[in-house]
């Protein structure tokens, strides 16, 4: 394999074998190329079969990019069997293979965060608790305990406040509920494999043999239980490459522990560390500014980014009178630079600490007719009403889908409580059957109170009526009648903050029904028959629903967008991205660093967020802040962020502190007018 295009340290990282390796990869240092070429090198030069190599990362997008790059380096034949996935997908596949040993049966359900919150809400109502904040706090506690590898019993031992005791006791009930329903939640996908390996050494030995080499990307984002899983799989063999950067650890709020990088030297005494410090993204000004800022954080492994891209433009720091002025200034500068510098809109990104900061900016961009893309908005298929209807559709075409049933059995509310579902779950588990067909069995009726059994059977009869319409070829009518029978529109009205919101949500439901009708119409078109792929066993509506389910799954993947639009994103969402020109807005005390971080003394993570923002810029960085900002309808004075005082004076131009050249200001304005006239083709 030709590695001549890589620098010496990158080459060392790719070819190192014989001991665990930590690649300390700074921002823009080519880490993705290094990890993908290392996989190809292991296959081609170390002669490790692809099926015995596993690479894990944190997002579907990152895993997909890694797979695509590997496919360009090695042949399909040589890479066959390679595992590249997220941590949670790896855990899911492991649980599917080892389900009986974990106490699960095949086809177990996975509860997402909303499903889990609904279960916790029902459980807490037993204790007369129906407070959204309390439910969210309990869910956070349980997630943190699972991320730390604690069982319900251990959580009870650790609970030292009334709130923690409540969360721990709810954790016990929640765990019992999941077992009864043959279900797991997202955190269980890592926790259960770790507990399985601890209790079944023979299964651990099997997986240690199966995975001859493990690679982990973005290691600074691992939590406690993910670290433990990696250690279980590799501590004996040492066949491990870890890629990470402690300066880009910005997910402590969801359990990430940058200190996991520090623990590697303790757990792997022969660990080799290779630092990738050459940056291929940014100018010297941007990198030296980032280095100066992050030097205020403590480090176990010191590194200094450098670049051969030249000195570059100094960083502009622009104060604005108000947050509205700040947004208007950013919008006008984007337009000015696009005209004067012949830039695309996609060359610009505006980054901020919190989502709410984007609202006023969106208005200003719309005013200037600047197209933009907002990262982190709610996709159509992620809306709760769409997820409800999709669960109904999934259950109609597949009555064995326990996860779908658990989502909608009480949507709208039917007073089918946790106890009833636990009995149903136990009964189905004993019968080795899915939940839905067990509802009508005589054996279940004998174990339930008559009223509880009646509510369950009414739910079953309602769905069966729609299923009969589906099988008779009149499925759309059946689905519309199902929505009417359960008064789903009325339910949305009850659950919405206003009638306008309820109407928008009902409009989303109708939009999904229209999409189903459109797919059905295309399926009946002879010219589209091959794409529609209606199987012999499927009705036309079933086939259309299956297409919608597939579209739902695809929609949940991170979207790529190559259109010419300004990118708006939070600092968290911007990690891994890069742009020629970046605006970092709202750099004020209580925004960046955030008020919560100031109160909890977690300033180091906020400084890492600022560092991430700075290093997204390739050529030019502009930092803005408002001197007054509207909060709760009141205009309040603000203070510039402490981080601005940590930037090197030689690399910044702070407007208002340095005298402006009047001729330069006049020339800038004239250049903008000239470019605007040229674009419009007008006469001067």
N, C-alpha and C positions, 0 to 999 in steps of 0.2 A: 504493500500500500504506500502510495506517494504522500509523504507528510511535509513536503518542502514548503508548502504555503503557510505552515504553522510556525510560530516563533518557538524558540528552544524550550521555554517552560510549557507551552501547550503540547509540544511533542513529548516531553517527559510525562505529562499527565496522561496522554493517550497510551503510551507504551509501558507504563509502570505496572509491574506484577510482583507478587511475592510478599506483599504486606498491605494492610488497609491503607487507603489513600484519601486524604482530604484535599480537594481542590478549592482553595479560597479564591473565588472568582469575583473580582470587582465588577462594577456596572460597566456594560459595554465591552467586556473582555473576551467575548466569543465563546462563552461557556457551552452554549447549545451545540455549536460545531464540535467542541472538544468531546462532549459526552456522546454524541452520535457517532463520531469517528472512533471513539474508544470501543463502542459496541461492535462496529465493523471490524476493528483491529482484533478484538477478542475472538471473533468468528474466523477471520482469515489467517491471523498470525499465531494466536494462542491455541487455535483449533478447539475452542469450546463450542459445542453445538448450540445453535441459536435457541433451541427449545430449553436449554439449561441456563439461559441468561434472562434476568428480569430487571427492568428499569421502571422506577416509580417516580411520579411527580405529583403535583397538586391540582391541576386543572385538566379537563378534557382537551382544551385547546393546546396546552403544552404537550400532552401525550400524543395528540394527533400530529402536531408539528414534528415531534421527534420521530414518529413512525414514517412520516413523509420524507424526512431527510435521510433516514436510514435506507429507505427504498431506493433513493437516488445514488447511494454509495455502494450497496451490495445487491446482488441478484436476488430475485424472489425465492429462488431455490435455496440459497444459503441462509436467508433470513426467516425461512419457514419455521413456525413454532415459537418465535421470539415473543416475549411478553413485555409490552410497553403499556402502562396503565396508570391511573391514579391510585393512591393508597387505598381508597375506599372500593374501587373496582377490584383491586387485588384481593382485599378482604372478602368481598362478596363472592368471588370465584372460589376462594378457599373454603368458605362456609358451604357453598353448594356441593363441593366435593366431600366435605367432612360433616355434613348436616347431622347424621345420626349421632356422632360422637359429641356434638354440641347440644343434643336434645332437641333438634329441629327435624321436621320432616320435609321432604322435597316440596318445592313450591311455596316455601315460607314467604310471608309478606314483608315488605320494607316500608316503614313509616317515615315520611319526610317530616320536616320541622312542623309544618302546619297540622299534619295528621297527629303527631305526637302531642302538640299543644291541645288539640281537641280532646284526646284521651285524658290528659292531665286535668283539663277543665272539668270533665265529668267526674273524675276521681275526687277532685277537691270539693266538688259540690256536696259530696257526702258529709264533709266537715263544715258545710254551710259557708264555704269560701268561693266567691265568684268574682274576685277582683282580678282584672287583667294584669295589673302590675305584679300581684302576688304569683299568678300563674307563670308569668314570664320569669320571675325571680327563681321559682322552683325549677323551671325548665333549664335555666342557666346553671343552677347548682348541680343538677343531675348530669348535665353535659360535662361540666368541669370534673365531677367525680369519675365519670367514665373515662375522660381523657387522662385522668391520673391513675386509672386502673383499679378504682375502688368499687367493691361490690356494695349492695345495699346495706349489708351488715357492717362493713367497714365504714361506710358513710355515717351510719348511726353512731359508731364509736368516735368519729371525728367531729360530729356536730356539737358546737359549743355555744350556740345562740338559739333563741326560740325560732328564728327564721330557718336556721340550718336544721333544727330538729324536725320542723314541719316538712322541709324539703326531703330529708332522709326518710321519714316515715312514708311520704308520698312516693319516693323512689322504690321502696319495698313493694307497695301496692302496684305501682307502674310495672315493675319487673314481673310480678305475678301475672298481671294482665297480658303482657307481651308473650309470656310462656304459654298461657292458656289459649291465646289466639294464633300461636305458631307464627309470631311476628318478631322483627327486630327493628331498631331504629338506626339512624345514620351512624351514631357513635359506636353501636354494637358491631359494626362491620370491621372495626379494628380491635375493640375490646375482646370480643368472643374468640378470635383466633389466638390472641395472647393468652387468655385463660385456658384455652384448649391445649396449647403447647405446654403450659405449666403442669396440667393434670395428665397429659398423655405424652410422655417423652418419646414413645415409639412413633407417634404421628409427627412430632417435631423432627425426629431423625429422618423420616421419610421426606419431609419438605427441605431439610438441609441438603439432602442428597439430590433432590430434584433441582434446586437452585444452586448451581455451581458458582455463579457470579451475580452479585446484586449491585445495581447502580441507583443512587438516590439523588434527585435534583432538588434544588431549593431547600436544602436541609435545615436552614435556619427557621423554616416555617413549621417544623415538626413539633408536635406536642409530646407529652410524657409517654403516652401509650404507643404512639408511632415509633418513638425512639426505642422502646422496649421490644417492639416487633422486629425492627431491624437488627437489634442486638441478638435476639433469639436465633434469627436465621443465619447470622454471619460470625458470631463471636468465636466459634470454634475454627472455622475455615479462614477467616480474615479476608475472604475474597469479596472485597467491598470497595467501591469508589463513591465518595460523597462529594457533591458539589454544593457550595453555599457561600453566603456572604452575610456576616453578622451585621454589617452596616445597613442591610436592606431587610432586616427583620421588623415587620410592621404589623404583625397580626397577633399580638399578645392578647387582644380582646377576645380572640377565639381559641386561645389555649396555646399558641406558638411559644416555644421556649428557645431563644437564641443561645441560651447557656448550654443547650444540647451539643453545640459545636465544641464548647469547652470540655464537656464530659468525655469526648472521644479519646483524648489523650489518656484518660484514666482507664477506660474500658478496653482500649486497643493500644497496649504499651508500645507496639512496633509501628504505630501510625506514622506515615510519611505525609508531610504538608508541602504542597506546591502552590505558590501564590501566582495568580494571573493578574498582573497589575497594568499591563498595556491596554489602554482603552482605544477602541476603534470607532468610537461614536462622536466624541465631543472635543472641543477646542481646549487649549491649555487653561484659558481663563476659567472656563466652567469647571474643569477638573480640579484645579488648584483651589478654587473657591469651595468646592464640595469637600476636598481634603481638609481644609482649614476648619470648616464647620464641624465635621464629624470627629475631628481630633479632640473635641470637648467631651466625647463619650469614652468610657474606659474600654480597653481592648485586651484580649488575650493574645490574638494574632494581629500584629501590626501590618498594615499594607498602605501603599501610596500609589494612587492611580496616576498614570502619565500618558501622554499622547504625542503623536507625530503630526497632528493635524494643524499645527501652527498656533499662534497666540490667540487670535480671534477677537471678537468684539467684547468690550467691557459690559458688565451686567448693569442694566438700568433698574433703579429703584424709584418708583413713581408714587408719591402720595396723592390722594384725591380728597376733595372736601367731604364727599359723602359716598356711600356705597353705590348710589345711583350714578354719580359722576365717575366712579371707578369703572363700573360696567360700560358706560358710554365711552370712556377713554379707551378701554380695551377694544371695543368694537370698531371705533374709528381708526385706531392704530393698525388693526388687522387689515382694514380696507385700504388704508394708506400704503402699507407695505406691499400688499398684493399688487397695487397699481404701480408703485415706484420700482419695486424689485422683481416684477413679473412672477410673483409667487402663485401657487395654487392654494386654495383654501385649506386643502388637506395638509399643507405644510405647517399649519398652526394648531396648537393645542392650548386650552385654558384649563389649568388644574386648580383645585381648591380642596380644603380640608373636609367640608361637609356638604351634602347634597343640596341643602336649602340655599346655598350661595349661588346656585345656578339659575334660580328663578328670575332674578332681575336681569341677569346677563342674557337669558333667552329673549326677553322682551327687547333688549337693545339690539341683539343680532337680527331679530325679526324686523325691527325698525329700519336697519341698514340693509335689509334684504340679503343677509349673509347666511348661507346654508350651513347647518351644523348637525352634528351627531352627538346625542347625549348617551354616554355609557352608563349602564346601571338602571335604565328605565325598565318598567315592568313589561315583559313581552305578553302578547295576547294569550298564549297558552299558559302563562303563569298566573293569570287572574283567577281568583277563587271560584267564581261562578263557572268559568270555563273548565277548571279542574273538576268541579262537581259533575258537570254534564259529561265530561270525558270519562269519569269513573262510572257513571251510569251506562254509557255506551260500551265501555270495556266489559262490564258485567253482563250486558245483554248478549254480547257475542262470545263471552267466555265465563260461564257461571262458576268456574273454578278459581277466578281471580279474587282471592281473599282480600288482597290489599284494596281493591276497588270497593268491595263490600264494606270493609271497615271504614272507608272514607265517607260513604254516603248512607249508611244504615240509619243515621240520625240527622240527615240533611234532606229536607227540613226535619226539625226535631219531632221524633215519634215516641219519646219516653221509653226508648229501648236502652236501659242503663248498663253500666259496666258489669254488674253482677250477671245480668242476662247474657251478655256477650261472653263472659268468662265461662258460664255453664255451657254455652254453645261451643266455645273453643275447646273445652275439655272433652266434650262429647265427640266433636269432630276428630280430635286428636286420637281418642280411643278407637274410633271407627276407621281411622286412616283415610278420612274423606275431607274434601273441602267444606267450607262452612255452609255455602248456599244450599246444596242438596240435602244437608242434614236437618234443615229447618222443618221440613214436613214429616220427619220420621217420628213414629210413635214413641220410640225410646227417649227422644228429647222431651216430648210433652210430659212424660212422667217425672222429669227432673226440674221442671219449671213451674212457677206459679201460673194458674190459668190465664190471668190477665197479661202476664209477660209473654206467654206462648201465643196468645191471641194477637198481640201487637207484631210479633215476629212473623206470624203466618200471613197477616194482612200485608206486610211489606213484601213477602214472597209472592203473594197472589197478584199484587200490583205489577211487579216486575214480570211475572209469568204472562200476564195479559199482553204486555209489550213484546215479550219474546214470541208469543204465538203469532202476533201481527208480523213480526220480523220473518218468521219461518214461512208465513203465508204470502210473503212478497209484498206486504204493505207496511214495511217497517217504519217509514217516515210518519205515517198516520199514527202508528203505535207510540212513537217517541213524543209527538205533539200531545197525544192523549195522556201520556205519562206525566208530562210537565203540567197539564191542566189538573189531573187527578190529585197530584200532591201540592198544587197551588204554589209552584216554585216562584212565580212572579210575586205573589204575596209575601213569601218568605224573604225574597230579596228586599222588598219594601221594608219589612220589619228589621232587617239586618243592616240597612243603609242609613247613613247620617242625614240624608235628605231625599226627597222624592226625585230630585234631579239626578242624584247619584244612583238611585234605584233604577231609573229609566235608562241610564247609561249602561248599567250592568245587565239589564234585560235586553238592551240592544246588542250587547256582546253575545248573549245566548242566541239571539236570532241570527246574528252574523255567522255563528258556528253552524246553525241549522241550514243557513243559505249555502255555506261551504259544502255541507253534506249533500244538499240537493244538487249543487253544481257538479260535484264528483260523480253523483249518481247519473246525471244527465250525460256527462262525458263518457261514463261507462256504457251507456246505452247506444252511444255513437259507434257505428261499426268501424270508423277510421281510428278510433281511440281504444279499440278492444284489447290490443296487445298490452298497452300501458296499464289499463285498468286491471287486467289479470284476474278476472272473476273465476274462481276455482269451481270445480264441480260440486263441492259441498257447501259453497257459500252462496247465499242470496246476493242480489246486487247491492242491497243496503249493507249487508255484512261486509262485503268487499270494500264499499265506500268508507265504512267505519274503520276498517283496518288501515286504509290509506290515511285517514285522519289521525289514528293512533301513531302511525309511523311519522307523520308530519309533526305531531306533538313531541315525540322523542327527538327529532332533528332540531326542533325549535329550542329545545333545552340546551343544545350545544351552544358554545360561544359563537356568535355570528361574526363573519368577516364582512367588511364593508369597504370597497375600494372607491367609492364615489368621492367627488371633490367637495368635502365638507369639513368645517372646523370641528376638531374633537374637543368635547367638554367631558371632563372626568374628575372624579375624586382622586386624591393622591394614592389611595389604596388601589383603585381600579387601574391607575396608570402604570403600576409596576410591570416591568417587562416591555414597555412601549418606548418609542423614541420619535422625536419630531425635530425638524430643522429649527423651528421657533416655538418657544414655550412662554406663556404668561402664567405666572404663579400669583394668584390673587388672594386678597384677604389675609396677608401675613401680619397678623395682629395678635396681641395677647388675648387669650381666651378663645381664639379661633385656631391659631397655630403658633404656640402650643394651645391645645384645646383646654377649656375650663376644667373638664374632668381630670385631665392629666396634671394640671397645676394643683388641684385639690388632692389628688392621690399621689403626687410626687413621682410621676412616671414621665418626666420630661425627656429622658433619653430616647424613648420610642418616638416621641414627637419630633425630636431632632433627626432621627432616622427618616421620618416621613419627609421632612424638609430636604434632606440629602437625596432621597429618591426623586423628589420634584426637580431639584437642580440638575441631576444627572439624566433626566429625560431629554434635556436640550442638547441638540447637536451643534448649533451654530450661534444662537442668540437666546438669551434669557432676560425676561422682563418681570420684575417683582413689583406688585402693587399692594397698597393698603389704603383704607379709608380713615380719615380723621374723625368722622362721625358715621355711625351706622344705626339704621332703624331696627329696633327690637321691640316686639309687642306694641307696635304703633307709636313708640317714643324714640326720638333721635338722641342717641347717647354718644358721649365722647369715647374714643378708643385710644389705645396705646400701641405704638409699633411693636412688633414681636422682638423679644430678646435675641432671637436668632439673627436679626439684621445686624446687631452689634458684633456678632461673631464672624461676620464676613470680612475678608481682607480689603482694606481701603483701596489698595492699588488696583483692584479688579472690579470696582463698582463705581458707578456714576449715580449719585443720590440727588435727584432733582430737588432744587430748593436749597441745597447745602452748597452746591457749586454754582458759580455765576454762569449764566447761559450766554453764548455768543449770539447777539441779535442778528448778525448777518447769516449765521448758520440756521437760525430759526426761520428767517425769511426765505432762505433758499429751500428749506424742507417744504414749506408751504407751497412755493412756486412749483417745485417738482411734482407735488401731488396734483396741483391743478393741471399741469402739462400732461401728466399721465392720464388724468380723467378725460381731458379733451381728446387725447389720442384714442382712448378706448371707445368714446362715443362718436368719434369721427366728426366732431364739431369744428367750427371756425373760431379762432380767437378774436 
